[in-house]
Amino acid sequence: MSITVRVPAKVNVQLAVGPARPDGFHDLANVFLAVSLHDEVTATRADALRVTCEGPDADRVPLDRTNLAARAAELLAARHGITPDVHLHIAKDIPVAGGMAGGSADGAAALLACDALWGTGASRAELLDICAELGSDVPFSLVGGAALGTGRGERLTEIPLGGTFHWVFAVADGGLSTPAVYAEFDRLTPDAPEPVASPALLDALRTGDTTALAGALANDLQPAALSLRPSLADTLAAGTGAGALAGIVSGSGPTTAFLVKDAEAAEAVAAALVASGTCRTARTATSPAPGARVLTA
């Protein structure tokens, strides 16, 4: 018996970052949108915990116990007094180490898949609690849609959406270390204010106003990402120069996200980005997308 769960990538349309807390995390006002790029995680009963992976950049995905999918299986099993004997196979399509929560998505998907495979009957609250233990972005991967994340991003308030938004994601060579980006943020912003969600941005999401959303996109980590990877400025310029309404570094980067008016514009901007030579590839997607969900049972 196998259970397959599909889980979406995310883009942060606002990432407001406060000062570092005593525990090393930062308080956030993190507005997530799930987008239509997906990983799939298949859980199959096995004699021991094992992780395999296929797809773009699969060689960059850890297959040991540091993988959030493996950690999810271990945490769920520990809570229910069972051994985490499962083979988790990850079919990657979300860019790896790109600021789009691919690892977090795999953690949420593995958690849901193992719950279904083992019949643990975990409540939604328990699943979200385990997600928060796994990482700040993991709860949103389970929920999907659109949400405001506060605390370190794990406390979610769902946001209503009034329409569909079209995106292009420029995938960079290599990754950026999230801790390094936050450390650079701390260096560049020693007096960061408390983070607050933008009323204009939330209103644009509720009304489905693409132009208003383009004007409200904001990422407090972008200056730090650009400081560590100056070439991202060329990617942002190439996308907006090709007709994107706005461009932004996605999360801690190095993927850059471009909001466009429609599917036709998305294809044109993606082609221009690839032709510019400022990124490795470009992907089109729409939002919102549903959170982690079981495909087979």
N, C-alpha and C positions, 0 to 999 in steps of 0.2 A: 504494500500500500504506500502511495506517495501523495503528498499534499503540495500544491504549487500556489504560491502567493505572488501577486503582482503589486509593485510598490512604486510610487512616482518620485521623480526628482523635485527639488524645490528651487525657487528663486526668492531672494529677499528684496522686496520692493522698498522697504525701509529697514535699516539696521542702525538704530540709535544706541550708542554704547556709553555707559557711565564709567566712573572711575573704578579701578581695581578694588575688589573686596578683600577682606582679610583672608578668605579661603582661596584667593587667587583668581576666582571668576570675576566677571563684570556683570552688573545689572544691565539688562537690555530692554529696549522696546523694539521687538523684532517682528516685522510684518511678513509672514510667509505666504507664498502662493505655490501650490503644487502644479507642476507642468507635465505635459504628456511625453516625457521621456521616462522609461521604466526599466527597472531590474525585475527579474523573476527569481525567486528562491524556492527550490523544491526540497522538501524534507522527506526522507525515506528511512524506515527502521534499519538499524545497523548494529554491529557488535561493539562499536565504539564511536565516539564523536569524531567526525571527519568533515573537512570542508574542501570542496573543489570549485573551480571557477572557469568560465569560458566567456569569450567576447572581447571587445576592444580593450586593450591595456590590461587584460586578465593577469599578465605576468607581474603587474604592480600591486595586485591584491594579496594581502597576507593570508595564508591558509592555516595558520596556527591559532592558538587560543586568544591572540590579540584581535582577531577578526570579530567585529561586533555581532555577527551572526552566531558565531560559536559562543560568545559571552551570553547572548540572549538565551540560547538553549541551556546553558549551565545555570543561569539564574532561575529560569522557569522550573527546571528539574529540581533544583535545590529547594524551592518553595513547596514542591509537592512530593518530596521524598522519593524521587525516582532517579535513576542514572541517566545522564544525557547521551544515550546511545542512539545517535542519529547521523545520517549522512546528509549534509546540507550542500546542495549544488546551486551556485549562483550563476545565472545568465546575465552578464553585465551589458547594459546599454547606457547607463548614466555615466558621464565622464568621471574618471577616477581622480581623486584628490583635486577636485576642481571647484570646490565651494558650492556644490549642488547637493550635498548631503547623501552621496551615494553609499558610503559606509553606514551612515545612520539608517538609510532606507533598508539596507540589507539586514540590519539588526531588527528593525520593526517587522520585516517580512518573515524572518526566521522565527521570531517570537510567535507570530500568528500561526505560522505553519506548524510549529511544534505543538502549540496548544491544540490545534485540530487533530494532529497525528496521534498525540498521546491521550486525547480526551480529558485534558486537565480541567476543562470547564472554567477557565479563569474569567473573572468579570472584566468589563471594560476598564473599571477603575484599577484593578490589579495589573492589567496589561500596561496601562499608562504609567503606573508606578514603576514597573520594571523598565519601561522605556526611559523614564527620567533618570533611573539609576545607570542606564547604559550611556546616556549622553544628552546634551542639551537639545539637539535637533531631532532625536529619535521619536519623541511623542508626536511631533507634527507629521512625521512620515506615516505614522499609524492613522492619524486623523484625516490628512489631506485637505483639499478645498482651499480655504483661506483662513488664516488665524493670526491673532496677535499673541506673540510669546513674550512673557515678562519673567521676572526673576533672572535666571541665566538663559531664559528662552524656553524653559520646560513647562511653564504654567500658561496654558492656552485658553484664549477666548476666541471662539469661532466668529468670523466676519462674513456677513452676507455679501454676495457678489451680484452685480447687475448686468453682467455680460461676459463675453469671451474676449480674452486678450491674446494677441499674437506676438511671439518672441523669436529671436534668433540668438543662439548661444555660440560664441566663438571659443573654441577649446584650444588652450595654449599648450605648448610643449612643457612637460614637467609639471611639478606641483608647487604649491606654496604651503609652508608649515603654518597651521592655524596658530599655535602658540607663538611663533615668531612674528606673525602679523599683529597679534594682540600686544606683544612686547613693544613692537615699533609704534603701535597706537599710543601706548602708555608714554613712550619717549616723546612723541610728537604732540600729545595732548595731556600735559600734566594736570590740568585743571578742568577735566571733562565734567560737564553738567550732568545732572540726573536725566536719564533718557525718558523721552515722552513721545508717544505716537502722534504723527501729524494728522490733525483733523481734516486737512485738505486731501491728504492721501486716502484716508479711510472713506471720505465722501466720494472720491473718484472711483474707488472699488465698488461701493454700494450702488452707484449710478451707472457703472460700466463705461465711464467716460475715459477713453484711451488718451486723448490729448491732455486732459487734466492729470491723469496718472503719470504721463511722461514728464510733466512739469514738477511733479512731487517726488519722484524717485530720489532716494538718499541713502548713502551708505557711509557711516562714520569710519569704517575700516578702509575705505578706498584710498585715502592719502597714504596710509601705511603700506597697503599692497603696491601702490605705484612707487613708493620709496624703495621697496625691496625688489620690484620688477618694473623698472621705468618703461620697458618696451610695451607694457599694457596701454600706455597713453596712445601709442600708435594704433593699436587695435581699436580703442574707443573712437579715435578720430576717423579711422577707416569706416566703421559702422555708421556713425552719424553722417559722414560725408556721402555715404551711399544711400541715404534717405531714411535711416532710422529716426524715430521721433526722439529717442533718448537712449543713452547707453550708460551702463553702470557695472562696476565689478560685482560679481555674484558672491555674497558672503565674504569670506577671507580670500577669495580668488583661487587660482588665476583665471578661471573662466569669466568672460565678460558677457553681459546680457543686454540685448537691444530690444526695445519695445517698438513695434511697427504697427501700421494701421490695419493691415489685412494679410491674408495668406499670400497674395501675389507680391506684396512688398517684402514679405519674409523671404521668399525665394530669391528675389533680386538682391537683397542685402546679404544673404548667405553667400551667394555667388561672388559678390564684390569682396566680401571679407576673405574668402579663400584666394581670390585672384590677387589681393593686396599683399599676400605673403606674411601678414602680421599674426596669423594663427595657424594651427595645425589642421583644423577642420572647423566647419560651422554646421550647426544643427538647428532645425526649425521645430517649434512646439507651440502648443496653446495652453492656456490656463482658463479655468481651474481644471484640476484632475482629481478623481477620488483617491482616498488614502489606501493603505494596504488592504487587499481583499483576496479571498481564496478563489482560485480559478477552478481547481479540481478537488474532488473529495471522494 
